[in-house]
């Protein structure tokens, strides 16, 4: 079965300008620089990395909020850059997003039912009664009572508001949902409930997720496969269990070493990295991680490693392998 969504050589550069009036471009900020990944029907691909690594820019490219500088994004085998009119409306109907902050993503002036029904008004010609029935249906899907439709967002808790955002994303019979750190703004006790709800919806509806986050435990729990991003590039990709048990790239090893262990007696290999993530305005030559890598070799400073398969289903961009 072909991938539902596939990105190949995806890049996004933003101009860095100087001057108040002339606004002359002086350099390019390489937010995303040559990224490949695929999302299969009914699966979850997790993308993790530090802030500023390009995760959210990747999401914006998929949602067509930004246009790629290079590369292609294909949905159902068709390049989304070339779709327009009815084809574009279908894409927007089938690809939805759930944002990090559930309160700011919901209009405080609109009742919940109006917010959820808005995509139906844009993308369908359903009469008002059928729209209301569909709203009640998706509210029940996410664990809320249908009469919640008459209330306003401020009358709900943070977890309930995120359920409303998920209901809005599902109302048009969506096939892919981009989840941009959907639980990072919630209490720890609520996160597990939302994650479990997402898994139940996926099992029931067959929807695919692109789950963007920086919390290793959360991303590993919900994802079937994980891609690790660093400074605009994917440095490692593998099945979630394989990546958690055998991280190979030094950056991935450092991420897991810094995370809390599942059990207090668990011992982890310490991988100390130094300094802060470099600027995407002037990324290091060669391997972009080499200024911080404890295993850097002379080769790493001049030759950029390619993302290659180290073992079956496990790819890594590192000269160590």
Secondary structure, DSSP 8 states (H G I E B T S, - for coil): ---SEEEEEEEEEEEEEE-SSS-EEEEEEEEEEEEEEEE-TT-EEEEE--TTSSHHHHHHHHTTSS--SEEEEEETTEEGGG--THHHHHHHHHEEEE-S-TTTTS-TTSBHHHHHHHHHHHH----HHHHHHHHHHHHHHTT--GGGGGSBGGGS-HHHHHHHHHHHHHTT--SEEEEESTTTTS-HHHHHHHHHHHHHHHHHH--EEEEEES-HHHHHHH-SEEEEEETTEEEEEEEHHHHHH---SHHHHHHHHHS--SSTT---------S----GGG--SSSTTTTT-TT--GGGGT-----EEEETTEEE--TT-
